[in-house]
Every structure is written in structure tokens, then in C-alpha cells.
Amino acid sequence: MRPRSVGILFNDQQQVLLMLRRKQGRAYATLPGGGIEGEETPAEACAREMLEEVNLTVRVEREVLVLDNLGNREHYFLVTWQGGEMRLGDGPEGVRHSEENSYEPAWVGVQDLDAVNLVPELARELVRELVRGLAFQEISEAHSQE
């Protein structure tokens, strides 16, 4: 199994950051992430991959899922934005980007997830569950401050 690490980042408009892909005539979307290198922890790999893929520095908050998918052990982390301007990063995706093999980071509204072919399929429900949980947490924090 090849270990991978994935970041889930939301903005203030309840949009999630996805990588829109076109490869060999197929259109799909993924959450930003990639392979864990050397002695990296999954959390360290998540932060590195977010910088390489979408040019953002993030804080890794917590692991929300470990999934065995297509021969890969995938670690999914909820992350928060710390700095940088969202664009295609300077990592391998930026180097490989072409008309036949494109990478486009984009904010997608959680209500619009059915309009993109998000893979793996389980990622769609995970994102929705996280948004519901975060909204509940924000409401609870607001009431506790009153």
C-alpha cells in the first residue's frame, strides 16, 4: 500500500477546496493531497502537499478519516488556512499541468458537490458531515459566549 495524505479546507462561505482534474479525457475532482515521503508523518505530508498543490500554508487540525482506497492507505485531515494565495502550486502538479492533464484548484460550495465527480465517492459525504459538524460547533461557541 502507498500511504497518502489529504487536506480538507473550508472557507467562510462553506466551500471546500478541490482539485479539478482532466486526465485522459476524464473529468473528476479530488481533495488536495498526495504521497507520504520518507519519514514524514501523515500530518506533515498533508501540510506539504497543500503547499505544493495549491500554494497554501495550513495548520493541520485533526485526522478525520483513514481509508484504504485502490491500494492506498489515505489519511484525511481537517486543515485551516494560515497563509498564501490559492493557485496551482509549484509542486509536481504545476510541472505536469498540460491541456491533456490539467489541475485546477477551485472552491466548490458544499451544496454543489453533486455537480462534480468527486473521488473517492466517500469524500463527498465526509465533506458534508464535516460542514454540519463545524456549523454546529460555531453555533455552540456563539451561544456559550452569550
Disulfide bonds with the S-S distance in Angstrom:
none
